[in-house]
Amino acid sequence: MTSSPKQLVERFYNVVWNQADEAEARNILSPDFRFRASLGPELRGPGGFIAYLRSVHAALENFICIIDDLIETPDRAAARMSFRGTHRAKFFGAEPTGREIRWTGAAFFRVSGGKITELWVMGDVDTVKRQVLPEHPTETFSV
C-alpha cells in the first residue's frame, strides 16, 4: 500500500527528523529528491538531505519538529511547523549559547510513487538569529 502525502510528512518529521533516522530518510525520499531550506542551499538526493540533517542535529541538541497544521492533496502536502533545540555547536556562525532556541516555519512537499520528491521549507530565520547572534537586533519591526 502506498503512503499518502500526510503519512509521508508525518514519518518525515516524527521519524526522520525527530529521531535522526537516516534509514527511514532513504526509504521515504526519492533518489532524485530536491530539498530547499531557509537554513541552507538546495540539496539533491537523500544523501544531500542526510548531510543537512546531521549538521542541524550537531548544532541543536534535542532538535525536534512539531507539526502544528497539515493539509494534503493527492500529490502534495503543506505543514505549519514549530522547531526547537538547544544551541550546542556553531549555528549561523554563532558560538554555542547553551540556550534553547525556538522558531516556526512552513514546509511544502511534492510526492510521487509513495516517496517524497521535493521539499521547500521556509523558516523564520530572523527569529533564529535574534536568539543566537548577539549583534542581531532584538526589537521587532512595527507598521
C-alpha positions as YAML, in Angstrom:
chain: A
units: angstrom
residues:
- id: 1
  name: MET
  ca: [0.00, 0.00, 0.00]
- id: 2
  name: THR
  ca: [1.31, 3.42, -0.99]
- id: 3
  name: SER
  ca: [1.58, 6.04, 1.75]
- id: 4
  name: SER
  ca: [-0.48, 9.22, 1.44]
- id: 5
  name: PRO
  ca: [1.27, 12.62, 1.42]
- id: 6
  name: LYS
  ca: [0.08, 13.16, 5.01]
- id: 7
  name: GLN
  ca: [1.52, 9.84, 6.18]
- id: 8
  name: LEU
  ca: [4.85, 10.57, 4.44]
- id: 9
  name: VAL
  ca: [5.10, 14.03, 6.03]
- id: 10
  name: GLU
  ca: [4.31, 12.62, 9.46]
- id: 11
  name: ARG
  ca: [7.03, 9.97, 9.04]
- id: 12
  name: PHE
  ca: [9.42, 12.59, 7.69]
- id: 13
  name: TYR
  ca: [9.12, 14.73, 10.83]
- id: 14
  name: ASN
  ca: [8.32, 12.21, 13.56]
- id: 15
  name: VAL
  ca: [10.83, 9.56, 12.49]
- id: 16
  name: VAL
  ca: [13.42, 11.10, 10.15]
- id: 17
  name: TRP
  ca: [13.87, 14.49, 11.83]
- id: 18
  name: ASN
  ca: [12.91, 13.83, 15.43]
- id: 19
  name: GLN
  ca: [14.77, 10.53, 15.67]
- id: 20
  name: ALA
  ca: [17.51, 11.40, 13.13]
- id: 21
  name: ASP
  ca: [16.63, 8.14, 11.35]
- id: 22
  name: GLU
  ca: [18.77, 8.09, 8.21]
- id: 23
  name: ALA
  ca: [17.50, 4.67, 7.10]
- id: 24
  name: GLU
  ca: [13.92, 5.96, 7.10]
- id: 25
  name: ALA
  ca: [15.07, 9.03, 5.14]
- id: 26
  name: ARG
  ca: [16.43, 6.71, 2.46]
- id: 27
  name: ASN
  ca: [13.12, 4.77, 2.50]
- id: 28
  name: ILE
  ca: [10.78, 7.72, 2.01]
- id: 29
  name: LEU
  ca: [12.87, 10.16, -0.05]
- id: 30
  name: SER
  ca: [13.01, 9.72, -3.81]
- id: 31
  name: PRO
  ca: [16.50, 9.11, -5.27]
- id: 32
  name: ASP
  ca: [16.16, 12.46, -7.09]
- id: 33
  name: PHE
  ca: [14.75, 14.28, -4.03]
- id: 34
  name: ARG
  ca: [15.15, 18.08, -4.12]
- id: 35
  name: PHE
  ca: [15.36, 19.95, -0.82]
- id: 36
  name: ARG
  ca: [15.45, 23.70, -0.31]
- id: 37
  name: ALA
  ca: [15.54, 25.06, 3.23]
- id: 38
  name: SER
  ca: [15.73, 28.56, 4.62]
- id: 39
  name: LEU
  ca: [18.81, 27.46, 6.58]
- id: 40
  name: GLY
  ca: [20.84, 26.37, 3.55]
- id: 41
  name: PRO
  ca: [21.20, 25.85, -0.19]
- id: 42
  name: GLU
  ca: [19.23, 23.47, -2.42]
- id: 43
  name: LEU
  ca: [20.32, 19.89, -1.86]
- id: 44
  name: ARG
  ca: [19.74, 16.82, -4.01]
- id: 45
  name: GLY
  ca: [19.05, 13.19, -3.15]
- id: 46
  name: PRO
  ca: [18.69, 11.51, 0.21]
- id: 47
  name: GLY
  ca: [22.45, 11.87, 0.81]
- id: 48
  name: GLY
  ca: [22.35, 15.66, 0.47]
- id: 49
  name: PHE
  ca: [19.43, 15.87, 2.85]
- id: 50
  name: ILE
  ca: [21.06, 13.50, 5.38]
- id: 51
  name: ALA
  ca: [24.17, 15.72, 5.49]
- id: 52
  name: TYR
  ca: [21.90, 18.67, 6.32]
- id: 53
  name: LEU
  ca: [20.03, 16.64, 8.96]
- id: 54
  name: ARG
  ca: [23.34, 15.74, 10.61]
- id: 55
  name: SER
  ca: [24.51, 19.36, 10.66]
- id: 56
  name: VAL
  ca: [21.31, 20.64, 12.28]
- id: 57
  name: HIS
  ca: [21.34, 17.86, 14.90]
- id: 58
  name: ALA
  ca: [25.02, 18.56, 15.62]
- id: 59
  name: ALA
  ca: [24.28, 22.24, 16.24]
- id: 60
  name: LEU
  ca: [20.99, 21.79, 18.08]
- id: 61
  name: GLU
  ca: [20.83, 19.15, 20.80]
- id: 62
  name: ASN
  ca: [17.42, 17.51, 21.25]
- id: 63
  name: PHE
  ca: [16.25, 19.10, 17.99]
- id: 64
  name: ILE
  ca: [12.56, 18.47, 17.41]
- id: 65
  name: CYS
  ca: [9.98, 19.39, 14.80]
- id: 66
  name: ILE
  ca: [6.31, 19.69, 15.72]
- id: 67
  name: ILE
  ca: [3.59, 19.62, 13.07]
- id: 68
  name: ASP
  ca: [1.11, 22.34, 14.01]
- id: 69
  name: ASP
  ca: [-1.09, 22.05, 10.90]
- id: 70
  name: LEU
  ca: [-1.01, 19.66, 7.95]
- id: 71
  name: ILE
  ca: [-3.05, 19.63, 4.75]
- id: 72
  name: GLU
  ca: [-2.77, 17.38, 1.72]
- id: 73
  name: THR
  ca: [-3.86, 16.85, -1.86]
- id: 74
  name: PRO
  ca: [-3.28, 13.61, -3.77]
- id: 75
  name: ASP
  ca: [0.31, 14.60, -4.65]
- id: 76
  name: ARG
  ca: [1.22, 17.44, -2.26]
- id: 77
  name: ALA
  ca: [1.20, 18.42, 1.38]
- id: 78
  name: ALA
  ca: [1.80, 21.60, 3.33]
- id: 79
  name: ALA
  ca: [2.64, 21.89, 7.01]
- id: 80
  name: ARG
  ca: [2.93, 24.72, 9.51]
- id: 81
  name: MET
  ca: [5.76, 23.78, 11.85]
- id: 82
  name: SER
  ca: [7.42, 24.63, 15.17]
- id: 83
  name: PHE
  ca: [11.10, 23.82, 15.73]
- id: 84
  name: ARG
  ca: [13.28, 23.84, 18.84]
- id: 85
  name: GLY
  ca: [16.63, 22.64, 20.08]
- id: 86
  name: THR
  ca: [19.47, 23.55, 22.46]
- id: 87
  name: HIS
  ca: [22.23, 25.55, 20.77]
- id: 88
  name: ARG
  ca: [25.30, 23.38, 21.48]
- id: 89
  name: ALA
  ca: [27.57, 23.99, 18.47]
- id: 90
  name: LYS
  ca: [28.23, 26.72, 15.92]
- id: 91
  name: PHE
  ca: [24.97, 27.73, 14.23]
- id: 92
  name: PHE
  ca: [24.51, 30.68, 11.85]
- id: 93
  name: GLY
  ca: [28.16, 31.41, 12.59]
- id: 94
  name: ALA
  ca: [27.39, 31.88, 16.29]
- id: 95
  name: GLU
  ca: [29.27, 30.04, 19.00]
- id: 96
  name: PRO
  ca: [27.06, 27.85, 21.23]
- id: 97
  name: THR
  ca: [24.92, 29.70, 23.75]
- id: 98
  name: GLY
  ca: [23.54, 26.65, 25.58]
- id: 99
  name: ARG
  ca: [20.07, 28.18, 25.28]
- id: 100
  name: GLU
  ca: [17.02, 26.50, 23.84]
- id: 101
  name: ILE
  ca: [16.02, 28.25, 20.65]
- id: 102
  name: ARG
  ca: [12.60, 28.11, 19.01]
- id: 103
  name: TRP
  ca: [11.18, 29.21, 15.69]
- id: 104
  name: THR
  ca: [8.36, 28.46, 13.28]
- id: 105
  name: GLY
  ca: [8.11, 27.76, 9.59]
- id: 106
  name: ALA
  ca: [6.17, 26.25, 6.72]
- id: 107
  name: ALA
  ca: [7.00, 23.23, 4.58]
- id: 108
  name: PHE
  ca: [5.71, 22.36, 1.11]
- id: 109
  name: PHE
  ca: [6.04, 18.79, -0.17]
- id: 110
  name: ARG
  ca: [5.54, 17.01, -3.50]
- id: 111
  name: VAL
  ca: [5.14, 13.25, -3.56]
- id: 112
  name: SER
  ca: [5.07, 10.62, -6.26]
- id: 113
  name: GLY
  ca: [5.03, 6.82, -6.15]
- id: 114
  name: GLY
  ca: [4.91, 6.73, -2.35]
- id: 115
  name: LYS
  ca: [8.08, 8.85, -1.97]
- id: 116
  name: ILE
  ca: [8.76, 12.49, -1.17]
- id: 117
  name: THR
  ca: [10.21, 14.05, -4.33]
- id: 118
  name: GLU
  ca: [10.53, 17.69, -3.34]
- id: 119
  name: LEU
  ca: [10.51, 19.81, -0.19]
- id: 120
  name: TRP
  ca: [10.72, 23.55, 0.26]
- id: 121
  name: VAL
  ca: [10.93, 24.85, 3.84]
- id: 122
  name: MET
  ca: [10.63, 28.49, 4.82]
- id: 123
  name: GLY
  ca: [11.60, 29.08, 8.42]
- id: 124
  name: ASP
  ca: [11.60, 32.28, 10.45]
- id: 125
  name: VAL
  ca: [15.35, 32.83, 10.17]
- id: 126
  name: ASP
  ca: [15.18, 36.27, 11.82]
- id: 127
  name: THR
  ca: [13.83, 34.67, 15.00]
- id: 128
  name: VAL
  ca: [16.71, 32.18, 14.97]
- id: 129
  name: LYS
  ca: [19.27, 34.97, 14.51]
- id: 130
  name: ARG
  ca: [17.79, 37.06, 17.32]
- id: 131
  name: GLN
  ca: [18.34, 34.10, 19.65]
- id: 132
  name: VAL
  ca: [21.90, 33.15, 18.68]
- id: 133
  name: LEU
  ca: [23.61, 36.26, 17.29]
- id: 134
  name: PRO
  ca: [24.37, 38.94, 19.89]
- id: 135
  name: GLU
  ca: [24.66, 41.69, 17.27]
- id: 136
  name: HIS
  ca: [21.28, 40.85, 15.67]
- id: 137
  name: PRO
  ca: [18.65, 43.39, 16.80]
- id: 138
  name: THR
  ca: [16.07, 42.08, 19.24]
- id: 139
  name: GLU
  ca: [13.40, 44.67, 18.55]
- id: 140
  name: THR
  ca: [10.62, 43.90, 16.09]
- id: 141
  name: PHE
  ca: [9.52, 45.98, 13.15]
- id: 142
  name: SER
  ca: [6.23, 47.84, 13.57]
- id: 143
  name: VAL
  ca: [3.99, 49.12, 10.85]
...
